[in-house]
Amino acid sequence: MGMNQAVQQFYRLPQLKVLLGVSGSTIWSWTKQGLFPKPIKLSTNVTAWKASDVDAWAQARIEASQSQEVA
């Protein structure tokens, strides 16, 4: 990997909305219900989600939906 290819370490809310195709309210609702990874505070006014947590959550959702299709 070259120096110009930065690894995504965090997702901010606007990125998650696009990535997941849901509203910010849905993401916060899932978070409060324990259905989505908890965010971290990068600073006083900056909240973000660890990309590895979000990616693992998404992979688990894919696997869960595929196992339901087979059953």
Order of alpha helices (4+ residues) and beta strands (2+ residues): beta-alpha-alpha-beta-beta-alpha
